[in-house]
Amino acid sequence: MISLSVFAQSDFIQLKKHQKVIQSWFKDNDITFQLKNGSWLTAIINKIEDDSLYLRPFQIYYFTTRSGINMSDTIFSGLMKVHYQSISAFPKQDEGSGLIKNGTLFKVGGGGYLLLNIINTLSKNEPVFGADNLPKLGIAAGVLAVGFVLGLSHRSDCIVGKKYRIEYISAKPSS
C-alpha cells in the first residue's frame, strides 16, 4: 500500500536586497521585525493571507529560581493582524560579532593606545604634546575617529526602502 501526503501551498513573504532573497517566512516560522511606529515585535506566524500576517507575539523571560537554577519562560499574546507593508525593518542575521564593521575594535584600540601613551608619558615626566609624541597621538586619535565614524554609519538592521524590500508571494492561482 502506498501512502501519499499532500501539503497545500500557502502565501509567504520574502526580504530581498535588490534582487537577492535574504530570508523567507512561512506559516509557523518565528519572525522579528520593526513596525513603522518604531516598536519591535517577535512572533510566530499563525497564517499569511490577503497581504497580512496573522501573528502570535511572544516574549521569553529569564529568571533564577530560589535554588539558583536559571530558567526561562515564554509568554504568548493573542493573535494580531499586521499588513506586510507596515513592516519597516528586520534585524540583520549572521553578522558575527561585527567588531570591525561597527567600529568597536577601532575605538578600543585607538582609545586604549591614547590612554596608555598619556599615562606612560606623564610617568616619565615628559611633555604629552612633545614633538616626539605628537605623531603617535595623532595616529591614535585618527584610529579612534575612524571607530566613531564606523559606529555612526553601521546599521544593525535592514531598513525596508531603497536597498531592502518585502515581497508578498501569493500561492493562490491568478485568475
VENKAQUI-V224329 format. One line per field, one symbol per residue. ss: DSSP state (~ for helix, > for strand, _ for the rest). Layout:
ss = ???
//
This chain:
ss = ___________>>>>>>__>>>>>>____>>>>>>____>>>>>>>>>>__>>>>>>>>>>>>>_____>>>>>>>>>>>>>>~~~>>>>>____________~~~~~~~~~~~~~~~~~~~~_______~~~~~~~~~~~~~~~~~~~~~~~___>>>>___>>>>>>______
//
